[in-house]
Amino acid sequence: MSADIHTIEILRDLIKINSDRIKAYKQAAEEIKEIDINLYGLFLKMQTESKRYVKELNQGIKSLGGVPIKPHSQKGKIYKLWTDFKSLFTGKDKDAILRSCERSEIAVQKAYAHALTYKQAIAGTNRQLISNQYAALMIGHEVIKKYMNMQPQFNYN
């Protein structure tokens, strides 16, 4: 498989992952809307961020002569890794939503790390694009962790 075809496959997988992330944060925003307006805004921001990532990744595909995809049109290697890790949002309370967000962010980061360390290296501007998105995702994860740390801890003993 040529390097360009390999890179296109990876970019497509990351598009699918970000499309799942868009749906997940849309659901999380709806669930948190009446509970915490700040988290509602954060979740909308993260949803918008992933929409931008999808556009950027599709531009990367175009730059290699590939045809941009509609998310979820096929399942590739990185997407399989993502589905092995991803968890669905469960529960309607703030703590459950935040825990689900954190698990999802960890799964997304693992997929991006795998894309960057895959046996056939991605080069040039597409590698930089993935690296930049990965760095931003790590910052988003830190924000989620900060919100989790602000939650009151209950002792059920």
C-alpha positions in Angstrom: 0.0 0.0 0.0 1.4 3.4 -1.0 2.1 6.0 1.7 -0.6 8.2 0.3 -3.3 5.5 0.4 -2.2 4.6 3.9 -2.5 8.2 5.0 -5.9 8.6 3.4 -7.1 5.5 5.3 -5.9 6.9 8.6 -7.4 10.3 8.0 -10.7 8.7 7.1 -10.6 6.7 10.4 -10.0 9.9 12.3 -12.9 11.6 10.6 -15.2 8.7 11.7 -13.9 9.0 15.3 -14.5 12.8 15.3 -18.0 12.2 13.9 -18.7 9.9 16.9 -17.2 12.6 19.1 -19.6 15.2 17.6 -22.6 12.9 18.4 -21.3 12.1 21.9 -20.8 15.8 22.8 -24.2 16.7 21.3 -25.8 14.1 23.6 -23.7 15.2 26.6 -24.7 18.8 26.0 -28.3 17.9 26.0 -28.0 15.9 29.2 -26.1 18.6 31.0 -28.0 21.6 29.7 -30.2 22.0 32.8 -27.5 21.0 35.2 -24.5 23.1 34.4 -24.4 25.9 31.8 -20.6 26.0 31.9 -20.3 22.4 30.9 -23.0 22.8 28.3 -20.9 25.5 26.7 -17.8 23.4 26.9 -19.5 20.4 25.3 -20.8 22.6 22.5 -17.3 23.9 22.0 -15.9 20.4 21.8 -18.5 19.4 19.3 -17.6 22.4 17.2 -13.9 21.5 17.5 -14.5 18.1 16.1 -16.5 19.5 13.2 -13.5 21.6 12.4 -11.2 18.6 12.7 -13.4 16.7 10.2 -13.1 19.5 7.7 -9.3 19.7 8.2 -8.9 15.9 7.8 -11.0 15.9 4.7 -8.7 18.7 3.3 -5.8 16.4 4.1 -7.5 13.6 2.0 -8.0 16.1 -0.8 -4.3 17.2 -0.7 -3.3 13.6 -1.4 -5.7 13.3 -4.3 -8.3 11.3 -2.4 -12.0 11.9 -2.2 -13.4 13.3 1.0 -15.7 10.9 2.8 -19.0 11.1 4.6 -18.4 9.9 8.1 -19.2 6.2 8.9 -19.1 5.1 5.3 -16.5 2.4 6.1 -14.5 1.0 9.0 -10.7 1.0 8.9 -7.9 0.0 11.2 -7.8 3.0 13.5 -11.6 3.1 13.6 -11.6 -0.5 14.9 -9.2 0.6 17.6 -11.5 3.5 18.5 -14.6 1.3 18.7 -12.7 -1.1 21.0 -12.0 1.7 23.4 -15.0 4.0 23.1 -17.7 4.1 25.7 -21.2 5.5 25.4 -22.5 8.3 27.6 -24.5 6.8 30.5 -26.6 8.4 33.1 -27.9 11.9 33.4 -26.0 13.1 36.4 -23.1 15.4 36.1 -20.6 12.9 37.6 -21.6 10.1 35.2 -21.5 12.5 32.2 -18.0 13.7 33.1 -16.7 10.2 33.6 -18.1 9.2 30.2 -16.5 12.3 28.6 -13.2 11.5 30.2 -13.2 7.8 29.0 -14.2 9.0 25.5 -11.4 11.6 25.5 -8.9 8.9 26.5 -10.1 6.6 23.7 -9.8 9.4 21.1 -6.3 10.2 22.3 -5.3 6.6 22.0 -6.6 6.5 18.5 -4.6 9.7 17.6 -1.5 8.3 19.2 -1.9 5.1 17.3 -2.3 7.1 14.1 1.0 8.9 14.8 2.9 5.7 15.7 1.4 3.3 13.1 3.9 1.1 11.3 3.7 3.2 8.2 4.6 6.7 9.2 2.4 9.6 8.1 4.6 12.5 6.7 4.4 16.2 6.1 1.5 18.5 6.6 -0.9 15.6 7.4 1.3 14.4 10.2 1.4 18.0 11.6 -2.3 18.2 11.3 -2.8 15.1 13.3 -0.2 16.2 15.8 -1.9 19.6 16.3 -5.4 18.0 16.7 -3.9 15.5 19.2 -2.4 18.3 21.2 -5.7 20.2 21.3 -7.5 17.0 22.3 -5.1 16.6 25.2 -5.9 20.1 26.4 -9.6 19.3 26.2 -9.1 16.2 28.2 -7.3 18.3 30.9 -10.3 20.6 31.1 -12.7 17.6 31.6 -10.4 16.4 34.4 -10.5 19.8 36.0 -14.3 19.7 36.0 -14.2 16.2 37.5 -11.9 17.3 40.3 -14.3 20.1 41.1 -17.1 17.6 41.7 -17.8 16.8 45.4 -16.6 13.4 46.5 -19.1 11.4 48.4 -18.2 8.8 51.0 -20.7 6.0 51.0 -19.2 4.1 54.0 
